[in-house]
Amino acid sequence: MTTFPYTATRPPLPETADELRARIPGWGADLDPRDRPAVPRLQARPGLSGGRPEPPDQQQERVPRERSIEHLFLTPVFGTTCPTKGVSGAIRRYSYAHYSEGRAAHWLLLMAADRVDVLENTLRALVTGRPDNPVAESGVRSELSHHGVSSRAGHRRTDVVHQALDPVIVAGPWVLAGAATAAVARRVIRARRRA
């Protein structure tokens, strides 16, 4: 059975107003309409509330989607453009299956899955013969052709402080990967010479 959380009518209170007032000191202090400026908007007027009397048709789930353990079912409509795949998808599915959205482990696993996804896509690009182009993708050429330096000088921009770090952040991983590749190549060459 599917329940729809947003309807045109307001749900009934589990307890009556008198029961709540007896149990909770001060409950119902704003019940008097004269104390509530939003009262006209709270009136149920059929056709003007915007609520749906019944839920929309459930979208077909062709590929299993992640669903938080707090929810009994998927929303009637959900995104399908980025299905999970590979190791990153397994990490995401594990996070949704085992941890509540209120737990840090849930979000840390999702962030780790994002990093693994970047690595998977980088490796996929190398294997298919279309590696990333850090120069074109980082916008370095546009710095030279679209007034990159003059737009920063003398304009009190706050991002000027960290501009010295930008080349390190953009080029650093590539330099480290190149150094690691060179180190591995040296070891392989030395091992072959000794053999």
Steps between C-alpha positions, in 0.01 A plus 500: 500500500634840407436797723531852374640749752358820349124518466245779469353434847684541827556175690314456830690544825577173682370659821224752556584860585380453859721193547803684365428809714477280813826320418714788366504831691433790262385282212253674270599855589470592132164333435306824518470623137546860614856411610589335169552719194524196269154361585330587166771305317441195719135464402435191289346624177448224242670574173724776639730306731732359234499161672425188300216274614695189397865428422625508141573173324816332626788522252633161391828403659692346209834515681509463880523842666652588834242560769565623851412252773272764651264478201267209425493567126644722231333828421247477214750664262878463526809567293644238268778687320786379719455134596762365739774288350832343592669515838363848569147371444560212741619747764191717448263203518670381821468846654128522423431142611680513836506856632237760576532843339553637851826308539837642401601160360227531235633830369868406534439189291319708237792745487744209469285358219528835318880486520501137381269601213749769391779240504286250307418757233863610473610138451217442251612807302860370492395151390275630223778724367334830592687618810410820678655822372581700814608809305176532302272388784647731763452815292868600494480612136203727573710673766725621222235580240219645716678752726563258787781699663350847453165389645673415828735792543372801694142378549516388866397148412510255789613207287835670428633363830485136393607549139851386582357163600291453187786365283600263779145369536447463125844375396603332826321167444636479145856571615469241777358243257786568257759467778342174619498364144866595454594335831321178405661505155849540659441203729380284213803597288741430789334165571536399132868605493574290809322196357 
